[in-house]
């Protein structure tokens, strides 16, 4: 998920996506510890998506007028 795609989402959608992505990261960590994870790049990609989501969410919390909703 690219940063411009995240910025196009509403704040509620970003929060929901952040929760889903954190759950996905937790599943990947369990798979890694049990030896079932074969694609290690998914861990890195998921962490980066979480960072992007968190960054945009914090931008919006600091400046509520910057929220963009495409309808």
Order of alpha helices (4+ residues) and beta strands (2+ residues): alpha-alpha-alpha
